[in-house]
Amino acid sequence: MDCSHIQFCVAEDGFLRDRKSHELIQLQALFEVASFWAKKRRIEDLSIAIANSNPVVSVWDKDRLIGFARAISDGIYRATIWDVVIHPDYRGAGLGRKLVETVLSHPRINRVERVYLMTTHQQRFYERIGFASNSSTTMVLYNQPPAKLPAQEMQFQEAPGG
């Protein structure tokens, strides 16, 4: 695949290129077709998440959004990368790797002590970029039940010794 015309855009202020609502609509559509974890996200919620992220990296084929990733960081100790996605029609051309490397090279990310991300099925992809499995950071607090589980199925167990 010829990717010479593909553009990577880094938004320094936490928004997509021009803060246009049609870009958020494209992002919502990209999540629907290219992810399982971000289906059914609302435009209003995407806008809030993006506004609180820096950097936000988007990948464009002319005016078509084909990739996206965002990160949050304290700028020195910790950063977390979120929502890495490439449209299925563009996978296998190295764009996902370049997308993650673009996030990692950003000044808010490139000097932090540790960069975290969560992945369900793409461990090998991230290992090739330099990430390693870390079983010691698996805690999560659900302020809201996960979308897949009805509230009555949520069970909370007391920690050993607690």
Backbone as JSON Lines, residues from 0, in Angstrom:
{"i":0,"aa":"M","n":[0.84,-1.18,0.0],"ca":[0.0,0.0,0.0],"c":[0.89,1.24,0.0]}
{"i":1,"aa":"D","n":[0.59,2.15,-0.89],"ca":[1.33,3.42,-0.95],"c":[0.76,4.36,0.11]}
{"i":2,"aa":"C","n":[1.57,4.69,1.08],"ca":[1.13,5.56,2.17],"c":[1.82,6.91,2.14]}
{"i":3,"aa":"S","n":[2.42,7.26,1.01],"ca":[3.18,8.51,0.93],"c":[2.3,9.74,1.12]}
{"i":4,"aa":"H","n":[1.02,9.63,0.9],"ca":[0.11,10.77,1.03],"c":[-0.55,10.84,2.42]}
{"i":5,"aa":"I","n":[-0.28,9.87,3.28],"ca":[-0.89,9.82,4.61],"c":[-0.27,10.9,5.49]}
{"i":6,"aa":"Q","n":[-1.11,11.64,6.21],"ca":[-0.64,12.71,7.11],"c":[-0.86,12.33,8.56]}
{"i":7,"aa":"F","n":[0.14,12.58,9.39],"ca":[0.03,12.44,10.84],"c":[-0.05,13.84,11.42]}
{"i":8,"aa":"C","n":[-1.07,14.1,12.22],"ca":[-1.27,15.42,12.82],"c":[-1.23,15.29,14.33]}
{"i":9,"aa":"V","n":[-0.4,16.13,14.95],"ca":[-0.3,16.16,16.4],"c":[-0.95,17.44,16.88]}
{"i":10,"aa":"A","n":[-1.99,17.31,17.69],"ca":[-2.69,18.48,18.21],"c":[-2.11,18.8,19.58]}
{"i":11,"aa":"E","n":[-1.54,19.96,19.71],"ca":[-0.9,20.37,20.96],"c":[-1.91,20.84,22.01]}
{"i":12,"aa":"D","n":[-3.08,21.21,21.57],"ca":[-4.05,21.78,22.5],"c":[-5.17,20.81,22.87]}
{"i":13,"aa":"G","n":[-4.99,19.53,22.59],"ca":[-5.95,18.54,23.01],"c":[-7.14,18.35,22.08]}
{"i":14,"aa":"F","n":[-7.08,18.87,20.86],"ca":[-8.18,18.71,19.92],"c":[-7.66,18.12,18.63]}
{"i":15,"aa":"L","n":[-8.61,17.67,17.82],"ca":[-8.24,17.25,16.48],"c":[-7.87,18.48,15.67]}
{"i":16,"aa":"R","n":[-7.58,18.32,14.41],"ca":[-6.96,19.37,13.61],"c":[-7.62,20.73,13.74]}
{"i":17,"aa":"D","n":[-8.9,20.81,13.48],"ca":[-9.56,22.12,13.47],"c":[-10.72,22.22,14.45]}
{"i":18,"aa":"R","n":[-10.8,21.3,15.38],"ca":[-11.87,21.29,16.39],"c":[-13.26,21.27,15.75]}
{"i":19,"aa":"K","n":[-13.38,20.62,14.63],"ca":[-14.64,20.59,13.92],"c":[-15.44,19.37,14.35]}
{"i":20,"aa":"S","n":[-16.75,19.56,14.45],"ca":[-17.6,18.46,14.89],"c":[-17.58,17.3,13.89]}
{"i":21,"aa":"H","n":[-17.38,17.59,12.61],"ca":[-17.34,16.48,11.65],"c":[-16.14,15.57,11.89]}
{"i":22,"aa":"E","n":[-15.08,16.1,12.5],"ca":[-13.94,15.25,12.83],"c":[-14.28,14.32,14.0]}
{"i":23,"aa":"L","n":[-15.06,14.81,14.95],"ca":[-15.51,13.94,16.04],"c":[-16.46,12.87,15.52]}
{"i":24,"aa":"I","n":[-17.27,13.2,14.56],"ca":[-18.16,12.22,13.94],"c":[-17.33,11.15,13.23]}
{"i":25,"aa":"Q","n":[-16.26,11.57,12.54],"ca":[-15.36,10.6,11.9],"c":[-14.68,9.71,12.93]}
{"i":26,"aa":"L","n":[-14.28,10.3,14.06],"ca":[-13.65,9.52,15.12],"c":[-14.63,8.49,15.68]}
{"i":27,"aa":"Q","n":[-15.83,8.91,15.92],"ca":[-16.86,7.99,16.41],"c":[-17.04,6.83,15.42]}
{"i":28,"aa":"A","n":[-17.11,7.14,14.15],"ca":[-17.26,6.11,13.12],"c":[-16.03,5.19,13.05]}
{"i":29,"aa":"L","n":[-14.84,5.76,13.21],"ca":[-13.62,4.96,13.21],"c":[-13.63,3.97,14.37]}
{"i":30,"aa":"F","n":[-14.01,4.43,15.55],"ca":[-14.11,3.52,16.7],"c":[-15.12,2.41,16.44]}
{"i":31,"aa":"E","n":[-16.23,2.73,15.79],"ca":[-17.26,1.72,15.51],"c":[-16.73,0.61,14.61]}
{"i":32,"aa":"V","n":[-15.95,0.96,13.61],"ca":[-15.49,-0.02,12.64],"c":[-14.18,-0.7,13.05]}
{"i":33,"aa":"A","n":[-13.38,-0.05,13.9],"ca":[-12.02,-0.54,14.12],"c":[-11.71,-0.94,15.56]}
{"i":34,"aa":"S","n":[-12.69,-0.9,16.45],"ca":[-12.42,-1.25,17.85],"c":[-13.58,-2.03,18.42]}
{"i":35,"aa":"F","n":[-13.32,-2.72,19.52],"ca":[-14.41,-3.33,20.26],"c":[-14.63,-2.59,21.58]}
{"i":36,"aa":"W","n":[-13.61,-1.9,22.06],"ca":[-13.67,-1.25,23.37],"c":[-14.3,0.15,23.31]}
{"i":37,"aa":"A","n":[-14.39,0.73,22.14],"ca":[-14.83,2.12,22.05],"c":[-16.11,2.28,21.23]}
{"i":38,"aa":"K","n":[-16.81,1.19,21.03],"ca":[-18.09,1.29,20.32],"c":[-19.09,2.04,21.19]}
{"i":39,"aa":"K","n":[-19.96,2.74,20.55],"ca":[-21.06,3.44,21.22],"c":[-20.61,4.64,22.06]}
{"i":40,"aa":"R","n":[-19.41,5.14,21.82],"ca":[-19.0,6.36,22.52],"c":[-19.75,7.56,21.95]}
{"i":41,"aa":"R","n":[-20.16,8.43,22.82],"ca":[-20.92,9.61,22.4],"c":[-19.98,10.74,22.01]}
{"i":42,"aa":"I","n":[-20.4,11.55,21.05],"ca":[-19.62,12.69,20.57],"c":[-19.24,13.6,21.73]}
{"i":43,"aa":"E","n":[-20.18,13.88,22.6],"ca":[-19.92,14.78,23.73],"c":[-18.82,14.22,24.64]}
{"i":44,"aa":"D","n":[-18.84,12.91,24.86],"ca":[-17.84,12.28,25.71],"c":[-16.48,12.24,25.03]}
{"i":45,"aa":"L","n":[-16.46,11.98,23.72],"ca":[-15.2,12.0,22.97],"c":[-14.56,13.38,23.05]}
{"i":46,"aa":"S","n":[-15.38,14.41,22.95],"ca":[-14.87,15.78,23.02],"c":[-14.2,16.04,24.37]}
{"i":47,"aa":"I","n":[-14.8,15.57,25.45],"ca":[-14.22,15.76,26.79],"c":[-12.91,14.99,26.91]}
{"i":48,"aa":"A","n":[-12.9,13.74,26.47],"ca":[-11.68,12.93,26.56],"c":[-10.54,13.57,25.78]}
{"i":49,"aa":"I","n":[-10.84,14.06,24.6],"ca":[-9.8,14.69,23.77],"c":[-9.32,15.99,24.4]}
{"i":50,"aa":"A","n":[-10.23,16.76,24.95],"ca":[-9.85,18.03,25.58],"c":[-8.92,17.81,26.77]}
{"i":51,"aa":"N","n":[-8.99,16.65,27.4],"ca":[-8.16,16.35,28.56],"c":[-6.96,15.48,28.22]}
{"i":52,"aa":"S","n":[-6.63,15.37,26.95],"ca":[-5.51,14.55,26.5],"c":[-4.5,15.43,25.79]}
{"i":53,"aa":"N","n":[-3.23,15.07,25.93],"ca":[-2.16,15.77,25.24],"c":[-0.92,14.88,25.28]}
{"i":54,"aa":"P","n":[-0.49,14.4,24.13],"ca":[-0.89,14.74,22.77],"c":[-2.1,13.94,22.29]}
{"i":55,"aa":"V","n":[-2.69,14.45,21.23],"ca":[-3.71,13.76,20.46],"c":[-3.15,13.65,19.05]}
{"i":56,"aa":"V","n":[-3.03,12.43,18.56],"ca":[-2.45,12.21,17.24],"c":[-3.53,11.6,16.34]}
{"i":57,"aa":"S","n":[-3.71,12.21,15.19],"ca":[-4.66,11.69,14.22],"c":[-3.95,11.39,12.91]}
{"i":58,"aa":"V","n":[-4.46,10.42,12.18],"ca":[-3.86,9.99,10.92],"c":[-4.92,10.16,9.83]}
{"i":59,"aa":"W","n":[-4.51,10.81,8.75],"ca":[-5.46,11.21,7.7],"c":[-5.04,10.72,6.33]}
{"i":60,"aa":"D","n":[-6.0,10.22,5.59],"ca":[-5.85,9.97,4.17],"c":[-6.71,11.04,3.49]}
{"i":61,"aa":"K","n":[-6.05,12.11,3.11],"ca":[-6.73,13.32,2.64],"c":[-7.65,13.82,3.74]}
{"i":62,"aa":"D","n":[-8.97,13.81,3.55],"ca":[-9.9,14.29,4.57],"c":[-10.56,13.17,5.36]}
{"i":63,"aa":"R","n":[-10.03,11.97,5.22],"ca":[-10.59,10.81,5.91],"c":[-9.73,10.43,7.1]}
{"i":64,"aa":"L","n":[-10.33,10.4,8.29],"ca":[-9.63,9.98,9.5],"c":[-9.47,8.47,9.47]}
{"i":65,"aa":"I","n":[-8.21,8.01,9.51],"ca":[-7.95,6.57,9.42],"c":[-7.18,6.04,10.64]}
{"i":66,"aa":"G","n":[-6.76,6.93,11.53],"ca":[-6.05,6.49,12.72],"c":[-6.12,7.52,13.82]}
{"i":67,"aa":"F","n":[-5.93,7.05,15.05],"ca":[-6.08,7.95,16.19],"c":[-5.39,7.33,17.4]}
{"i":68,"aa":"A","n":[-4.82,8.18,18.23],"ca":[-4.31,7.79,19.55],"c":[-4.23,9.05,20.39]}
{"i":69,"aa":"R","n":[-4.31,8.86,21.7],"ca":[-4.17,10.0,22.6],"c":[-3.43,9.53,23.85]}
{"i":70,"aa":"A","n":[-2.92,10.48,24.61],"ca":[-2.2,10.15,25.83],"c":[-2.51,11.19,26.91]}
{"i":71,"aa":"I","n":[-2.28,10.79,28.12],"ca":[-2.31,11.7,29.26],"c":[-1.02,11.49,30.04]}
{"i":72,"aa":"S","n":[-0.54,12.55,30.69],"ca":[0.74,12.44,31.39],"c":[0.9,13.53,32.42]}
{"i":73,"aa":"D","n":[1.7,13.24,33.45],"ca":[2.1,14.29,34.38],"c":[3.38,14.96,33.89]}
{"i":74,"aa":"G","n":[3.94,14.48,32.78],"ca":[5.09,15.11,32.16],"c":[6.44,14.7,32.7]}
{"i":75,"aa":"I","n":[6.46,13.89,33.77],"ca":[7.75,13.51,34.34],"c":[7.79,12.04,34.8]}
{"i":76,"aa":"Y","n":[6.75,11.58,35.48],"ca":[6.78,10.24,36.04],"c":[5.96,9.21,35.26]}
{"i":77,"aa":"R","n":[4.73,9.57,34.91],"ca":[3.83,8.6,34.31],"c":[3.07,9.18,33.12]}
{"i":78,"aa":"A","n":[2.8,8.3,32.17],"ca":[1.95,8.62,31.03],"c":[1.17,7.36,30.68]}
{"i":79,"aa":"T","n":[0.02,7.55,30.09],"ca":[-0.78,6.44,29.61],"c":[-1.27,6.75,28.21]}
{"i":80,"aa":"I","n":[-1.12,5.78,27.33],"ca":[-1.6,5.91,25.96],"c":[-2.97,5.23,25.87]}
{"i":81,"aa":"W","n":[-3.89,5.9,25.18],"ca":[-5.27,5.43,25.08],"c":[-5.73,5.41,23.64]}
{"i":82,"aa":"D","n":[-6.67,4.54,23.35],"ca":[-7.48,4.57,22.13],"c":[-6.66,4.5,20.84]}
{"i":83,"aa":"V","n":[-5.66,3.65,20.79],"ca":[-4.87,3.48,19.57],"c":[-5.7,2.68,18.58]}
{"i":84,"aa":"V","n":[-5.91,3.26,17.41],"ca":[-6.75,2.6,16.42],"c":[-6.34,3.01,15.01]}
{"i":85,"aa":"I","n":[-6.32,2.02,14.12],"ca":[-6.09,2.23,12.69],"c":[-7.25,1.56,11.96]}
{"i":86,"aa":"H","n":[-7.79,2.24,10.97],"ca":[-8.89,1.67,10.18],"c":[-8.44,0.33,9.59]}
{"i":87,"aa":"P","n":[-9.31,-0.68,9.59],"ca":[-8.92,-2.0,9.08],"c":[-8.37,-1.99,7.65]}
{"i":88,"aa":"D","n":[-8.85,-1.09,6.81],"ca":[-8.36,-1.02,5.42],"c":[-6.9,-0.57,5.33]}
{"i":89,"aa":"Y","n":[-6.35,-0.01,6.41],"ca":[-5.0,0.55,6.38],"c":[-4.02,-0.22,7.27]}
{"i":90,"aa":"R","n":[-4.47,-1.29,7.86],"ca":[-3.59,-2.08,8.74],"c":[-2.57,-2.85,7.93]}
{"i":91,"aa":"G","n":[-1.42,-3.1,8.54],"ca":[-0.37,-3.87,7.89],"c":[0.61,-3.04,7.1]}
{"i":92,"aa":"A","n":[0.45,-1.72,7.13],"ca":[1.34,-0.85,6.37],"c":[2.31,-0.08,7.27]}
{"i":93,"aa":"G","n":[2.33,-0.41,8.55],"ca":[3.24,0.27,9.48],"c":[2.67,1.55,10.09]}
{"i":94,"aa":"L","n":[1.43,1.87,9.78],"ca":[0.84,3.1,10.3],"c":[0.59,3.04,11.81]}
{"i":95,"aa":"G","n":[0.19,1.88,12.32],"ca":[-0.03,1.74,13.75],"c":[1.25,1.96,14.54]}
{"i":96,"aa":"R","n":[2.34,1.38,14.05],"ca":[3.64,1.56,14.7],"c":[4.05,3.04,14.68]}
{"i":97,"aa":"K","n":[3.89,3.66,13.53],"ca":[4.25,5.08,13.43],"c":[3.36,5.93,14.33]}
{"i":98,"aa":"L","n":[2.09,5.57,14.44],"ca":[1.17,6.29,15.31],"c":[1.63,6.23,16.76]}
{"i":99,"aa":"V","n":[1.94,5.04,17.25],"ca":[2.4,4.89,18.63],"c":[3.74,5.59,18.83]}
{"i":100,"aa":"E","n":[4.65,5.46,17.88],"ca":[5.95,6.12,17.99],"c":[5.81,7.64,17.98]}
{"i":101,"aa":"T","n":[4.82,8.15,17.26],"ca":[4.57,9.6,17.26],"c":[4.12,10.05,18.64]}
{"i":102,"aa":"V","n":[3.25,9.29,19.27],"ca":[2.83,9.61,20.64],"c":[4.03,9.55,21.58]}
{"i":103,"aa":"L","n":[4.82,8.49,21.48],"ca":[5.97,8.3,22.38],"c":[7.03,9.39,22.22]}
{"i":104,"aa":"S","n":[7.15,9.96,21.04],"ca":[8.18,10.98,20.8],"c":[7.75,12.38,21.21]}
{"i":105,"aa":"H","n":[6.5,12.55,21.58],"ca":[6.0,13.87,21.96],"c":[6.69,14.34,23.24]}
{"i":106,"aa":"P","n":[7.01,15.63,23.37],"ca":[7.7,16.15,24.56],"c":[7.0,15.88,25.89]}
{"i":107,"aa":"R","n":[5.69,15.75,25.91],"ca":[4.98,15.45,27.16],"c":[5.11,13.98,27.54]}
{"i":108,"aa":"I","n":[5.59,13.16,26.62],"ca":[5.65,11.72,26.84],"c":[7.08,11.19,26.83]}
{"i":109,"aa":"N","n":[7.94,11.74,25.99],"ca":[9.24,11.1,25.72],"c":[10.22,11.11,26.89]}
{"i":110,"aa":"R","n":[9.95,11.86,27.93],"ca":[10.87,11.88,29.07],"c":[10.3,11.26,30.34]}
{"i":111,"aa":"V","n":[9.06,10.76,30.29],"ca":[8.48,10.21,31.5],"c":[9.14,8.9,31.87]}
{"i":112,"aa":"E","n":[9.11,8.61,33.15],"ca":[9.74,7.41,33.67],"c":[9.08,6.13,33.14]}
{"i":113,"aa":"R","n":[7.74,6.12,33.1],"ca":[7.0,4.94,32.63],"c":[5.8,5.35,31.8]}
{"i":114,"aa":"V","n":[5.62,4.62,30.7],"ca":[4.46,4.82,29.83],"c":[3.64,3.54,29.87]}
{"i":115,"aa":"Y","n":[2.38,3.69,30.21],"ca":[1.47,2.56,30.31],"c":[0.48,2.56,29.16]}
{"i":116,"aa":"L","n":[-0.04,1.38,28.86],"ca":[-1.19,1.24,27.99],"c":[-1.86,-0.08,28.32]}
{"i":117,"aa":"M","n":[-3.12,-0.19,27.97],"ca":[-3.85,-1.43,28.16],"c":[-4.2,-1.98,26.79]}
{"i":118,"aa":"T","n":[-4.04,-3.29,26.65],"ca":[-4.42,-3.94,25.41],"c":[-4.95,-5.33,25.73]}
{"i":119,"aa":"T","n":[-5.92,-5.76,24.97],"ca":[-6.51,-7.07,25.18],"c":[-5.9,-8.12,24.26]}
{"i":120,"aa":"H","n":[-5.68,-7.74,23.0],"ca":[-5.26,-8.73,22.01],"c":[-3.97,-8.36,21.27]}
{"i":121,"aa":"Q","n":[-3.39,-7.21,21.51],"ca":[-2.29,-6.75,20.67],"c":[-0.94,-6.7,21.39]}
{"i":122,"aa":"Q","n":[-0.73,-7.6,22.35],"ca":[0.52,-7.59,23.11],"c":[1.75,-7.68,22.21]}
{"i":123,"aa":"R","n":[1.74,-8.56,21.23],"ca":[2.91,-8.72,20.36],"c":[3.22,-7.46,19.58]}
{"i":124,"aa":"F","n":[2.18,-6.78,19.11],"ca":[2.38,-5.53,18.39],"c":[3.12,-4.53,19.27]}
{"i":125,"aa":"Y","n":[2.67,-4.36,20.51],"ca":[3.3,-3.39,21.41],"c":[4.67,-3.84,21.88]}
{"i":126,"aa":"E","n":[4.88,-5.14,22.03],"ca":[6.21,-5.65,22.4],"c":[7.24,-5.3,21.34]}
{"i":127,"aa":"R","n":[6.85,-5.34,20.06],"ca":[7.79,-4.98,18.98],"c":[8.17,-3.51,19.03]}
{"i":128,"aa":"I","n":[7.36,-2.7,19.67],"ca":[7.67,-1.27,19.82],"c":[8.51,-1.02,21.07]}
{"i":129,"aa":"G","n":[8.53,-1.97,22.0],"ca":[9.34,-1.83,23.2],"c":[8.58,-1.98,24.51]}
{"i":130,"aa":"F","n":[7.29,-2.16,24.46],"ca":[6.51,-2.36,25.68],"c":[6.72,-3.77,26.2]}
{"i":131,"aa":"A","n":[6.55,-3.95,27.5],"ca":[6.67,-5.26,28.13],"c":[5.44,-5.51,28.98]}
{"i":132,"aa":"S","n":[5.05,-6.78,29.11],"ca":[3.94,-7.13,29.97],"c":[4.29,-6.76,31.41]}
{"i":133,"aa":"N","n":[3.27,-6.34,32.15],"ca":[3.47,-5.93,33.53],"c":[2.24,-6.35,34.33]}
{"i":134,"aa":"S","n":[2.33,-7.48,34.97],"ca":[1.18,-8.01,35.69],"c":[0.94,-7.31,37.02]}
{"i":135,"aa":"S","n":[1.83,-6.41,37.42],"ca":[1.67,-5.77,38.72],"c":[0.79,-4.52,38.69]}
{"i":136,"aa":"T","n":[0.32,-4.11,37.52],"ca":[-0.49,-2.9,37.43],"c":[-1.87,-3.22,36.87]}
{"i":137,"aa":"T","n":[-2.56,-4.16,37.5],"ca":[-3.84,-4.59,36.97],"c":[-5.03,-4.17,37.8]}
{"i":138,"aa":"M","n":[-4.86,-3.24,38.69],"ca":[-5.97,-2.78,39.52],"c":[-6.86,-1.84,38.72]}
{"i":139,"aa":"V","n":[-8.15,-1.91,39.01],"ca":[-9.1,-1.01,38.37],"c":[-10.24,-0.75,39.34]}
{"i":140,"aa":"L","n":[-10.74,0.45,39.34],"ca":[-11.9,0.84,40.12],"c":[-13.0,1.2,39.13]}
{"i":141,"aa":"Y","n":[-14.11,0.51,39.18],"ca":[-15.24,0.8,38.3],"c":[-16.16,1.79,39.0]}
{"i":142,"aa":"N","n":[-16.11,3.05,38.56],"ca":[-17.06,4.03,39.06],"c":[-18.43,3.79,38.45]}
{"i":143,"aa":"Q","n":[-18.43,3.17,37.28],"ca":[-19.66,2.77,36.6],"c":[-19.44,1.34,36.14]}
{"i":144,"aa":"P","n":[-20.48,0.53,36.13],"ca":[-20.3,-0.84,35.64],"c":[-19.83,-0.81,34.19]}
{"i":145,"aa":"P","n":[-18.95,-1.75,33.8],"ca":[-18.54,-1.83,32.4],"c":[-19.76,-1.99,31.51]}
{"i":146,"aa":"A","n":[-19.7,-1.45,30.33],"ca":[-20.84,-1.46,29.41],"c":[-21.32,-2.87,29.1]}
{"i":147,"aa":"K","n":[-20.43,-3.85,29.1],"ca":[-20.79,-5.21,28.72],"c":[-21.52,-5.96,29.83]}
{"i":148,"aa":"L","n":[-21.34,-5.55,31.07],"ca":[-21.93,-6.27,32.19],"c":[-23.07,-5.48,32.81]}
{"i":149,"aa":"P","n":[-24.24,-6.08,32.93],"ca":[-25.3,-5.39,33.67],"c":[-24.88,-5.21,35.12]}
{"i":150,"aa":"A","n":[-25.38,-4.18,35.75],"ca":[-24.97,-3.85,37.12],"c":[-25.16,-5.01,38.08]}
{"i":151,"aa":"Q","n":[-26.23,-5.8,37.91],"ca":[-26.47,-6.9,38.83],"c":[-25.44,-8.02,38.71]}
{"i":152,"aa":"E","n":[-24.68,-8.07,37.6],"ca":[-23.64,-9.09,37.44],"c":[-22.32,-8.67,38.07]}
{"i":153,"aa":"M","n":[-22.2,-7.41,38.42],"ca":[-20.96,-6.94,39.04],"c":[-20.86,-7.52,40.44]}
{"i":154,"aa":"Q","n":[-19.78,-8.18,40.74],"ca":[-19.56,-8.71,42.08],"c":[-18.25,-8.17,42.59]}
{"i":155,"aa":"F","n":[-18.29,-7.69,43.79],"ca":[-17.08,-7.16,44.41],"c":[-16.68,-8.09,45.52]}
{"i":156,"aa":"Q","n":[-15.42,-8.5,45.51],"ca":[-14.91,-9.41,46.51],"c":[-13.92,-8.68,47.39]}
{"i":157,"aa":"E","n":[-13.91,-9.06,48.66],"ca":[-12.97,-8.46,49.6],"c":[-11.58,-9.01,49.3]}
{"i":158,"aa":"A","n":[-10.61,-8.11,49.34],"ca":[-9.22,-8.53,49.1],"c":[-8.75,-9.44,50.22]}
{"i":159,"aa":"P","n":[-7.85,-10.4,49.92],"ca":[-7.32,-11.27,50.97],"c":[-6.72,-10.45,52.1]}
{"i":160,"aa":"G","n":[-7.03,-10.83,53.31],"ca":[-6.5,-10.14,54.47],"c":[-7.19,-8.83,54.74]}
{"i":161,"aa":"G","n":[-8.25,-8.51,53.99],"ca":[-8.9,-7.22,54.14],"c":[-10.19,-7.36,54.75]}
